Amino acid sequence: MKTLGHWIGGKHTDGSTGAYGPVYDPATGEQPTRIALASAEEVDQAVAAAKEAYQEWGHYSLARRTAILFAYRQLLDAHREEIARLITAEHGKVHSDALGEVARGMEIVELACGLADKLKGELSTEVSTRVDVSAIRQPLGVVTGITPFNFPAMVPLWMFPLAIACGNTFVLKPSEKDPSAAYRLAELAAEAGLPDGVLNVVGGDKVAVDRLLEHPDVSAVSFVGSTPIARYVQQEGVRHGKRVQALGGAKNHMLVLPDADLDHAADNAVNAAYGSAGERCMAVSVVVAIDSVADELVDKIAERARNLRIGPGNDPDSEMGPLITAEHREKVAGYVRGAADQGAEVVVDGTALSVSGHEQGFFLGVSLLDKVRPASDAYRDEIFGPVLCVVRAETYDEALALINNSPWGNGTAVFTRDGGAARRFQLEVEAGMVGVNVPIPVPVGHHSFGGWKDSLFGDLHVYGNDGIAFYTRGKVITTRWPDPADSGGINLGFPRNH
């Protein structure tokens, strides 16, 4: 069995606690790998390595940082197939989806390569007689990222390239369910010339997370995961004096208005609901259909859902792979099994699926629930699996109120041909990311990713300008070079511009 330890100070280290977590192949149910679970002392070693590296890295020129990031981007491009295979082997998503994940992560590396323009600061001359004021942004020091299982390469790449480009050093705690991609990202960064200790990776669970949250040398924490844990990370991080951005869960709604192209809407609902087995924080989990087109739309979605090809992610014919664990599969299936008792119509039931040759894998078929009641478990909870709920509404206003009453506000979408309706929706809906005929409105790298309400704890979103602001702090410098003939004299009054 393969054993993963930690990546500290530019080299692999063995775990010292003797505690390990299982890493499964979700397509077979087998456990080919185990990961060492870090103790608080091992987390301290990673933070110490990052702190030591910061003494030099924080003073590296932008030109040197950028050169390393350009080399890193080139290596990621050369190894994208390899990284995608690691993702598929441990997460289960199909290879094309894994390649897309790597590509979206590389967008942030590209943003980091051009960071010199974003960090150039400001200068105002002669704000008062012979007085100039400049504003600069400086790194924070040691920062950390705690990342989820569903995007084991992309979400780390949302964080550490920007952080290190800004001059910080980084400790990454990836999900213990599928960590190999994160370790490979760190190895490639070292190959690109990143100095030892600038990027460190520790395997672990709550022990490691809690130590990072309380460690006095960690200045900021980035997190992506479920809402309860995001809330915990934000509260604990702030309690220990840290800057925190914690992205939580979601229940993303897709509103389909009567004038929409229903074939287009059905295609996109299926893509957004069942891609990556629904294990995406931006997955569409609720379609809100206006009554006049609901029956036809549900029929079209069901027809497409029944024809999806489900199998191992390394099979080119597979369109959807397994779920991450057997326990999660059973949890998701439970929502479908209990849906009818809570008033829903089970149009497509995927709970009985078995994939030939992979009977021990964590596979679950896709399910479609119609006429779902807002008080039901399937609507109220973040299922995080291949289950799509359809809720019906009589009017646009009723649909909007339903969406805005959700405790989450990550992403949402409207499908319509009416520009006025689309404009009204994008201004009135309470969510951080909005798509107009785009079901998964994940922004490109130079914009920022983040939700509202219980989907985000903290003030700043991830990557883009918000990410740069998060990983730096401002400093304003006021300068006067007095005329030698002007002695100034004593004046205890409050300084005024003149």
C-alpha positions as CSV (number, residue, x, y, z in Angstrom):
1,M,0.0,0.0,0.0
2,K,1.2,3.5,-0.9
3,T,1.8,5.8,2.1
4,L,1.7,9.6,1.9
5,G,3.4,11.5,4.6
6,H,3.9,15.3,4.5
7,W,5.8,17.8,2.3
8,I,7.7,20.1,4.6
9,G,10.7,22.3,3.8
10,G,10.9,21.0,0.2
11,K,11.0,17.3,0.9
12,H,8.7,14.4,1.8
13,T,8.6,13.4,5.4
14,D,7.1,10.3,7.0
15,G,4.2,10.7,9.5
16,S,5.4,10.2,13.1
17,T,2.1,9.6,14.8
18,G,1.3,6.2,13.4
19,A,-2.2,7.4,12.6
20,Y,-3.3,7.1,9.0
21,G,-6.4,7.8,7.0
22,P,-7.7,5.6,4.1
23,V,-7.6,6.8,0.5
24,Y,-9.9,4.8,-1.7
25,D,-10.3,4.2,-5.4
26,P,-14.1,5.0,-5.5
27,A,-14.6,3.0,-8.7
28,T,-13.4,-0.2,-7.1
29,G,-13.9,0.3,-3.4
30,E,-10.3,-0.7,-2.8
31,Q,-7.8,1.2,-0.7
32,P,-4.5,1.6,-2.6
33,T,-3.2,4.4,-0.4
34,R,-3.1,5.7,3.1
35,I,-2.2,9.2,4.3
36,A,-0.5,10.1,7.5
37,L,-2.6,12.2,9.8
38,A,-0.4,15.1,11.2
39,S,0.0,15.8,14.9
40,A,0.0,19.3,16.2
41,E,3.8,19.0,16.4
42,E,4.1,18.1,12.7
43,V,1.9,21.1,11.8
44,D,4.3,23.2,13.8
45,Q,7.2,21.9,11.8
46,A,5.4,22.9,8.5
47,V,4.6,26.4,9.9
48,A,8.2,26.8,11.1
49,A,9.5,25.9,7.7
50,A,7.2,28.4,6.1
51,K,8.2,31.1,8.6
52,E,11.9,30.5,8.0
53,A,11.4,30.6,4.2
54,Y,9.4,33.8,4.5
55,Q,12.4,35.7,5.7
56,E,13.9,35.4,2.3
57,W,10.9,34.8,0.0
58,G,9.1,37.9,1.3
59,H,12.0,40.0,-0.1
60,Y,12.2,38.3,-3.4
61,S,11.8,40.7,-6.3
62,L,8.6,40.5,-8.3
63,A,10.6,39.6,-11.3
64,R,12.1,36.5,-9.6
65,R,8.7,35.4,-8.2
66,T,7.1,35.8,-11.6
67,A,9.8,33.8,-13.3
68,I,9.2,30.9,-11.0
69,L,5.5,31.1,-11.6
70,F,5.9,31.1,-15.3
71,A,8.0,28.0,-15.1
72,Y,5.4,26.4,-12.8
73,R,2.6,27.1,-15.2
74,Q,4.7,25.4,-18.0
75,L,5.2,22.3,-15.8
76,L,1.5,22.1,-14.9
77,D,0.7,22.2,-18.6
78,A,3.1,19.5,-19.3
79,H,1.8,17.3,-16.5
80,R,-1.9,18.0,-16.8
81,E,-2.7,14.5,-17.9
82,E,-0.8,13.0,-15.0
83,I,-2.6,15.3,-12.5
84,A,-6.0,14.5,-14.0
85,R,-5.3,10.8,-13.6
86,L,-4.4,11.3,-9.9
87,I,-7.7,13.1,-9.5
88,T,-9.7,10.4,-11.2
89,A,-8.0,7.6,-9.2
90,E,-8.9,9.1,-5.8
91,H,-12.0,11.3,-6.4
92,G,-13.6,9.2,-9.2
93,K,-14.6,12.0,-11.6
94,V,-14.3,11.2,-15.3
95,H,-11.0,12.1,-16.9
96,S,-12.3,14.9,-19.1
97,D,-13.8,16.6,-16.0
98,A,-10.5,16.2,-14.1
99,L,-8.7,17.8,-17.0
100,G,-11.2,20.7,-16.9
101,E,-10.4,21.1,-13.2
102,V,-6.7,21.4,-13.9
103,A,-7.3,23.9,-16.6
104,R,-9.4,26.1,-14.4
105,G,-6.7,26.0,-11.7
106,M,-4.1,27.0,-14.2
107,E,-6.1,30.2,-14.9
108,I,-5.2,31.4,-11.4
109,V,-1.5,30.5,-11.9
110,E,-1.7,32.7,-15.1
111,L,-3.2,35.5,-13.0
112,A,-0.4,35.2,-10.5
113,C,2.2,35.4,-13.3
114,G,0.9,38.9,-14.0
115,L,0.7,40.1,-10.4
116,A,3.3,42.8,-10.8
117,D,0.6,45.1,-12.3
118,K,-1.8,44.5,-9.4
119,L,0.9,45.2,-6.7
120,K,2.3,48.4,-8.1
121,G,0.7,50.7,-5.5
122,E,-0.3,54.4,-5.7
123,L,1.4,57.8,-5.3
124,S,0.0,61.2,-4.7
125,T,2.4,64.1,-4.8
126,E,2.0,67.6,-3.2
127,V,-1.0,66.6,-1.1
128,S,0.3,69.4,1.1
129,T,3.3,71.6,0.8
130,R,6.3,69.4,0.0
131,V,4.3,66.3,1.2
132,D,3.8,63.1,-0.8
133,V,1.6,60.1,0.1
134,S,2.1,56.6,-1.3
135,A,0.2,53.4,-0.7
136,I,1.7,50.0,-1.0
137,R,0.6,46.4,-0.3
138,Q,2.8,43.9,1.5
139,P,2.5,40.2,2.2
140,L,1.1,38.9,5.5
141,G,3.7,36.2,6.2
142,V,2.7,32.5,6.7
143,V,-0.8,31.7,5.4
144,T,-2.7,28.5,5.1
145,G,-5.3,26.8,2.9
146,I,-7.7,24.0,4.0
147,T,-9.2,22.5,0.8
148,P,-12.1,20.0,0.0
149,F,-12.2,16.6,-1.7
150,N,-14.3,17.6,-4.6
151,F,-11.6,19.7,-6.4
152,P,-8.3,18.3,-5.1
153,A,-6.2,20.3,-7.6
154,M,-8.3,23.3,-8.6
155,V,-9.1,24.7,-5.1
156,P,-5.5,24.5,-3.9
157,L,-4.5,26.3,-7.1
158,W,-7.1,29.0,-6.3
159,M,-5.1,29.8,-3.2
160,F,-1.4,29.2,-3.0
161,P,-0.2,30.6,-6.4
162,L,-1.7,34.0,-5.5
163,A,-0.5,33.9,-1.9
164,I,3.1,33.1,-2.8
165,A,3.0,35.6,-5.8
166,C,2.2,38.2,-3.2
167,G,5.2,37.2,-1.1
168,N,3.7,34.9,1.5
169,T,4.6,31.4,2.3
170,F,2.0,28.7,2.5
171,V,0.9,25.6,4.4
172,L,-1.7,23.5,2.6
173,K,-3.9,21.0,4.3
174,P,-5.7,19.1,1.5
175,S,-8.6,16.7,2.0
176,E,-7.4,13.4,3.4
177,K,-9.8,11.6,1.0
178,D,-7.9,12.4,-2.2
179,P,-4.6,14.1,-1.4
180,S,-2.2,12.8,-4.1
181,A,-2.9,15.7,-6.6
182,A,-1.9,18.3,-3.9
183,Y,1.4,16.6,-3.2
184,R,2.1,16.4,-6.9
185,L,1.4,20.2,-7.2
186,A,4.0,20.8,-4.5
187,E,6.6,18.6,-6.2
188,L,6.2,20.5,-9.5
189,A,6.4,23.8,-7.7
190,A,9.8,22.8,-6.3
191,E,10.9,21.6,-9.7
192,A,9.9,25.1,-11.1
193,G,12.4,26.6,-8.6
194,L,10.2,27.5,-5.7
195,P,12.5,27.7,-2.6
196,D,12.2,25.1,0.1
197,G,9.6,25.9,2.7
198,V,7.6,28.4,0.6
199,L,4.9,25.7,-0.1
200,N,4.3,23.0,2.5
201,V,1.7,20.2,2.5
202,V,0.5,18.4,5.6
203,G,-1.9,15.5,5.6
204,G,-4.4,15.4,8.4
205,D,-7.9,15.8,9.9
206,K,-9.4,18.0,12.6
207,V,-6.2,17.9,14.7
208,A,-4.2,19.5,11.9
209,V,-7.0,22.0,11.1
210,D,-7.3,23.1,14.7
211,R,-3.6,23.6,15.1
212,L,-3.5,25.8,12.0
213,L,-6.4,27.9,13.2
214,E,-4.7,28.6,16.6
215,H,-1.1,28.7,15.5
216,P,0.4,32.2,16.4
217,D,2.6,32.3,13.3
218,V,-0.3,31.7,10.8
219,S,-1.7,35.1,9.7
220,A,-4.5,34.1,7.4
221,V,-6.7,31.1,6.6
222,S,-8.5,30.2,3.4
223,F,-11.1,27.4,3.5
224,V,-13.6,25.7,1.2
225,G,-16.0,23.1,2.5
226,S,-19.4,22.6,4.1
227,T,-21.2,25.4,5.8
228,P,-21.0,24.1,9.4
229,I,-17.2,23.7,9.0
230,A,-16.8,27.0,7.2
231,R,-18.6,28.7,10.1
232,Y,-16.3,26.9,12.6
233,V,-13.2,27.8,10.7
234,Q,-14.2,31.5,10.5
235,Q,-15.1,31.7,14.2
236,E,-12.0,29.9,15.5
237,G,-9.7,31.7,13.1
238,V,-11.0,35.1,14.1
239,R,-10.9,34.2,17.7
240,H,-7.2,33.6,17.3
241,G,-6.7,36.9,15.5
242,K,-6.5,35.7,11.9
243,R,-7.8,36.9,8.7
244,V,-10.3,34.3,7.3
245,Q,-12.1,33.6,4.1
246,A,-14.3,30.5,4.5
247,L,-16.5,29.3,1.6
248,G,-19.3,27.1,2.7
249,G,-22.0,25.0,1.1
250,A,-24.8,25.8,-1.4
251,K,-28.2,24.9,-2.7
252,N,-28.0,26.4,-6.2
253,H,-31.2,27.2,-8.0
254,M,-31.8,27.4,-11.7
255,L,-34.9,29.4,-12.7
256,V,-36.5,28.4,-16.0
257,L,-38.9,31.0,-17.4
258,P,-41.7,30.2,-19.9
259,D,-39.9,31.8,-22.8
260,A,-36.7,29.7,-22.4
261,D,-35.5,27.3,-24.9
262,L,-36.5,24.1,-23.0
263,D,-34.1,21.8,-24.8
264,H,-31.2,24.1,-24.0
265,A,-32.4,24.4,-20.4
266,A,-32.8,20.6,-20.0
267,D,-29.3,20.0,-21.4
268,N,-27.8,22.4,-19.0
269,A,-29.8,21.3,-16.0
270,V,-28.5,17.7,-16.5
271,N,-24.9,18.9,-17.1
272,A,-24.9,21.1,-14.0
273,A,-26.8,18.7,-11.7
274,Y,-25.0,15.4,-12.5
275,G,-21.5,16.5,-13.6
276,S,-18.9,15.2,-11.2
277,A,-21.7,13.1,-9.6
278,G,-23.2,16.3,-8.2
279,E,-20.2,16.8,-5.9
280,R,-19.7,20.4,-6.7
281,C,-20.5,23.4,-4.6
282,M,-21.7,25.1,-7.8
283,A,-23.8,22.2,-9.0
284,V,-27.4,23.0,-9.8
285,S,-29.4,21.1,-7.2
286,V,-32.8,22.8,-7.7
287,V,-34.6,23.7,-10.9
288,V,-37.4,26.2,-10.3
289,A,-39.8,25.8,-13.1
290,I,-42.7,28.1,-13.9
291,D,-45.9,25.9,-13.9
292,S,-46.8,26.5,-17.6
293,V,-43.6,24.7,-18.8
294,A,-42.8,22.5,-15.8
295,D,-44.3,19.2,-17.2
296,E,-42.5,19.5,-20.5
297,L,-39.2,20.5,-18.9
298,V,-39.3,17.6,-16.4
299,D,-40.0,15.2,-19.2
300,K,-37.0,16.5,-21.2
301,I,-34.7,16.3,-18.1
302,A,-35.8,12.8,-17.3
303,E,-35.2,11.6,-20.8
304,R,-31.6,12.9,-20.7
305,A,-31.0,11.6,-17.2
306,R,-32.0,8.1,-18.0
307,N,-29.5,7.9,-20.9
308,L,-26.4,9.0,-19.0
309,R,-23.5,6.5,-19.0
310,I,-22.2,5.9,-15.5
311,G,-19.0,4.0,-14.9
312,P,-15.3,4.3,-13.8
313,G,-13.7,7.7,-14.5
314,N,-10.9,6.2,-16.5
315,D,-13.3,4.7,-19.0
316,P,-13.6,7.1,-22.0
317,D,-17.3,6.1,-22.4
318,S,-18.3,7.2,-18.8
319,E,-20.1,10.5,-18.5
320,M,-20.3,10.3,-14.7
321,G,-18.2,8.4,-12.1
322,P,-18.8,7.2,-8.5
323,L,-19.2,9.2,-5.3
324,I,-16.2,9.7,-3.0
325,T,-17.0,7.1,-0.3
326,A,-19.5,4.3,0.5
327,E,-20.9,6.3,3.4
328,H,-21.6,9.3,1.3
329,R,-23.3,7.2,-1.3
330,E,-25.7,5.8,1.3
331,K,-26.4,9.2,2.7
332,V,-27.3,10.6,-0.8
333,A,-29.4,7.5,-1.6
334,G,-31.3,8.1,1.6
335,Y,-32.7,11.4,0.4
336,V,-34.1,9.7,-2.7
337,R,-35.6,6.8,-0.7
338,G,-37.4,9.2,1.6
339,A,-38.5,11.7,-1.0
340,A,-41.9,10.2,-1.8
341,D,-42.9,10.1,1.9
342,Q,-42.2,13.9,2.0
343,G,-44.5,14.7,-0.9
344,A,-42.1,14.5,-3.9
345,E,-42.6,12.5,-7.1
346,V,-39.6,10.3,-7.8
347,V,-39.4,10.6,-11.6
348,V,-35.9,8.9,-11.9
349,D,-34.6,6.7,-9.2
350,G,-30.9,5.9,-9.4
351,T,-30.4,4.1,-6.1
352,A,-30.5,0.6,-7.5
353,L,-27.6,1.2,-10.0
354,S,-24.9,-1.5,-10.2
355,V,-21.9,-1.1,-12.6
356,S,-20.8,-4.4,-14.0
357,G,-17.3,-5.3,-13.0
358,H,-17.3,-2.6,-10.3
359,E,-19.9,-3.8,-7.9
360,Q,-17.9,-2.8,-4.9
361,G,-17.4,0.8,-6.2
362,F,-19.2,3.7,-4.8
363,F,-21.6,4.2,-7.7
364,L,-25.0,5.8,-7.5
365,G,-27.3,6.5,-10.4
366,V,-28.8,9.9,-11.1
367,S,-32.2,10.8,-9.5
368,L,-34.8,13.3,-10.5
369,L,-37.4,14.5,-7.9
370,D,-40.4,16.5,-9.1
371,K,-42.9,18.7,-7.1
372,V,-40.4,18.9,-4.2
373,R,-41.7,20.8,-1.2
374,P,-39.5,23.5,0.3
375,A,-40.0,21.9,3.8
376,S,-38.7,18.5,2.7
377,D,-35.2,17.2,3.5
378,A,-34.3,16.9,-0.1
379,Y,-34.8,20.7,-0.5
380,R,-33.6,21.9,2.8
381,D,-30.2,20.0,2.9
382,E,-27.2,20.2,0.7
383,I,-27.2,16.7,-0.7
384,F,-24.0,16.9,-2.6
385,G,-24.8,14.1,-5.0
386,P,-26.5,13.3,-8.3
387,V,-30.0,14.3,-7.1
388,L,-31.9,17.1,-8.9
389,C,-35.0,18.6,-7.3
390,V,-37.7,20.4,-9.3
391,V,-39.8,23.0,-7.5
392,R,-42.7,24.6,-9.3
393,A,-43.8,28.2,-9.1
394,E,-46.7,30.1,-10.6
395,T,-44.9,33.4,-11.3
396,Y,-41.4,35.0,-11.5
397,D,-42.0,36.8,-8.2
398,E,-42.9,33.5,-6.4
399,A,-39.8,31.8,-7.8
400,L,-37.5,34.7,-6.9
401,A,-38.9,34.7,-3.3
402,L,-38.2,31.0,-3.0
403,I,-34.6,31.4,-4.2
404,N,-34.0,34.4,-1.9
405,N,-35.4,32.6,1.1
406,S,-32.7,30.0,0.9
407,P,-30.1,30.3,3.6
408,W,-27.4,29.8,1.0
409,G,-26.4,32.2,-1.7
410,N,-23.5,30.7,-3.7
411,G,-24.6,30.6,-7.3
412,T,-27.8,30.8,-9.3
413,A,-29.0,30.9,-12.9
414,V,-31.9,32.1,-15.0
415,F,-32.8,30.6,-18.4
416,T,-34.8,33.0,-20.6
417,R,-34.8,34.8,-23.9
418,D,-36.1,38.0,-22.2
419,G,-33.3,40.5,-21.6
420,G,-35.5,42.6,-19.3
421,A,-36.3,39.6,-17.1
422,A,-32.7,38.5,-17.0
423,R,-31.5,42.0,-16.0
424,R,-34.1,42.1,-13.3
425,F,-33.1,38.7,-12.0
426,Q,-29.4,39.4,-11.8
427,L,-30.1,42.6,-9.8
428,E,-32.8,41.1,-7.5
429,V,-31.5,37.6,-6.7
430,E,-29.5,37.2,-3.5
431,A,-26.4,35.2,-4.5
432,G,-22.8,36.0,-5.1
433,M,-22.5,34.5,-8.6
434,V,-25.3,34.7,-11.2
435,G,-25.6,33.0,-14.6
436,V,-27.8,34.1,-17.5
437,N,-28.3,31.0,-19.6
438,V,-25.1,29.7,-17.9
439,P,-25.9,27.1,-15.3
440,I,-22.6,27.1,-13.5
441,P,-21.4,30.7,-13.3
442,V,-17.9,30.1,-12.0
443,P,-16.0,33.3,-12.8
444,V,-12.8,33.4,-14.9
445,G,-9.6,33.9,-13.0
446,H,-9.4,37.7,-13.1
447,H,-12.8,37.9,-11.4
448,S,-13.5,36.6,-7.9
449,F,-15.3,33.5,-6.7
450,G,-17.6,33.6,-3.7
451,G,-21.2,33.5,-2.4
452,W,-23.5,35.3,0.0
453,K,-25.2,34.4,3.2
454,D,-24.2,30.9,4.6
455,S,-22.1,30.3,1.5
456,L,-19.3,32.6,2.7
457,F,-17.9,33.6,6.0
458,G,-15.5,36.5,5.8
459,D,-15.5,39.7,3.7
460,L,-13.4,38.7,0.7
461,H,-13.9,36.2,-2.1
462,V,-11.3,33.8,-3.5
463,Y,-8.9,34.7,-6.3
464,G,-9.2,37.8,-8.6
465,N,-8.8,41.2,-6.9
466,D,-10.4,39.9,-3.7
467,G,-7.8,37.2,-3.5
468,I,-4.9,39.7,-3.9
469,A,-6.4,41.9,-1.2
470,F,-6.8,39.0,1.1
471,Y,-3.2,37.9,0.9
472,T,-1.8,41.4,1.3
473,R,-2.2,44.3,3.7
474,G,-2.1,48.0,2.9
475,K,0.4,50.5,4.1
476,V,0.3,54.3,3.6
477,I,3.5,56.3,3.7
478,T,3.5,60.1,4.2
479,T,6.7,61.8,3.2
480,R,8.0,65.4,3.6
481,W,11.4,66.7,2.6
482,P,11.5,70.1,4.2
483,D,13.3,73.1,2.8
484,P,16.5,73.6,4.9
485,A,15.6,77.2,5.3
486,D,12.2,76.2,6.9
487,S,12.8,75.2,10.5
488,G,9.1,74.5,11.0
489,G,9.0,75.4,14.7
490,I,6.8,74.0,17.4
491,N,3.1,73.5,16.7
492,L,1.0,71.2,18.9
493,G,-2.1,71.6,16.8
494,F,-3.5,68.7,14.7
495,P,-1.7,68.6,11.3
496,R,-3.6,70.3,8.5
497,N,-3.0,70.3,4.8
498,H,-1.9,73.6,3.4
